[in-house]
């Protein structure tokens, strides 16, 4: 069974309705650092422009965040933003990812 054919987990379905919404200080990321079990690095860092904690799941995300957050012309950074499944599947197909 392909991932696209599997039913959504009830927790993920609830998150889709309540997270990844809002903007600026009121944005709530779809995935929060404490919800993922990983051997990798994760970071919670206060944004200078958004004045809210940002949940970053890798050093690469942290590096990109620090670059964008440095500029005052940046008004909002939405990390862990859920993409529509159709877009995600299209990207995977183009990259040859199953």
C-alpha positions as semicolon CSV with decimal commas, in nm:
position;residue;x (nm);y (nm);z (nm)
1;X;0,000;0,000;0,000
2;X;0,135;0,341;-0,097
3;X;0,157;0,613;0,166
4;X;-0,091;0,822;-0,033
5;X;-0,351;0,544;0,006
6;X;-0,317;0,508;0,383
7;X;-0,574;0,676;0,605
8;X;-0,450;0,967;0,814
9;X;-0,359;0,897;1,173
10;X;-0,619;1,059;1,402
11;X;-0,347;1,268;1,574
12;X;-0,224;1,401;1,240
13;X;-0,578;1,474;1,129
14;X;-0,634;1,678;1,446
15;X;-0,304;1,865;1,391
16;X;-0,406;1,955;1,034
17;X;-0,711;2,132;1,174
18;X;-0,534;2,318;1,455
19;X;-0,168;2,364;1,356
20;X;0,021;2,526;1,073
21;X;-0,225;2,812;1,100
22;X;-0,192;3,177;1,193
23;X;0,088;3,419;1,129
24;X;0,353;3,609;1,317
25;X;0,337;3,560;1,690
26;X;0,019;3,352;1,658
27;X;0,160;3,087;1,421
28;X;0,176;2,738;1,568
29;X;0,406;2,492;1,386
30;X;0,263;2,162;1,266
31;X;0,543;1,969;1,437
32;X;0,697;2,070;1,767
33;X;1,045;1,964;1,877
34;X;0,932;1,770;2,185
35;X;0,692;1,554;1,979
36;X;0,961;1,384;1,770
37;X;1,190;1,111;1,891
38;X;1,523;1,152;1,715
39;X;1,893;1,097;1,759
40;X;1,956;1,416;1,563
41;X;1,968;1,774;1,681
42;X;1,668;1,995;1,735
43;X;1,638;2,356;1,843
44;X;1,384;2,592;1,994
45;X;1,489;2,950;1,938
46;X;1,311;3,280;1,996
47;X;1,264;3,475;1,675
48;X;1,381;3,837;1,681
49;X;1,108;3,961;1,446
50;X;0,824;3,722;1,529
51;X;0,889;3,721;1,907
52;X;0,782;3,358;1,936
53;X;0,970;3,030;1,978
54;X;1,055;2,852;1,653
55;X;1,080;2,470;1,643
56;X;1,368;2,359;1,419
57;X;1,451;1,995;1,353
58;X;1,805;2,021;1,212
59;X;2,117;2,235;1,206
60;X;2,041;2,320;0,842
61;X;1,699;2,457;0,941
62;X;1,866;2,655;1,220
63;X;2,122;2,802;0,979
64;X;1,853;2,910;0,731
65;X;1,642;3,051;1,014
66;X;1,931;3,259;1,150
67;X;1,997;3,408;0,806
68;X;1,633;3,507;0,747
69;X;1,564;3,621;1,103
70;X;1,858;3,861;1,091
71;X;1,691;4,096;0,842
72;X;1,430;4,342;0,966
73;X;1,246;4,316;0,634
74;X;1,157;3,956;0,724
75;X;0,810;3,972;0,877
76;X;0,730;3,605;0,933
77;X;0,900;3,265;0,925
78;X;0,674;2,958;0,927
79;X;0,871;2,649;1,015
80;X;0,721;2,298;1,000
81;X;0,449;2,419;0,765
82;X;0,233;2,130;0,635
83;X;0,227;2,106;0,256
84;X;-0,086;1,977;0,081
85;X;-0,048;1,602;0,018
86;X;-0,093;1,649;-0,358
87;X;0,205;1,887;-0,369
88;X;0,413;1,655;-0,152
89;X;0,342;1,355;-0,378
90;X;0,426;1,559;-0,688
91;X;0,761;1,664;-0,540
92;X;0,838;1,302;-0,443
93;X;0,751;1,180;-0,792
94;X;0,982;1,435;-0,957
95;X;1,265;1,338;-0,720
96;X;1,206;0,965;-0,751
97;X;1,115;0,923;-0,384
98;X;0,858;0,658;-0,295
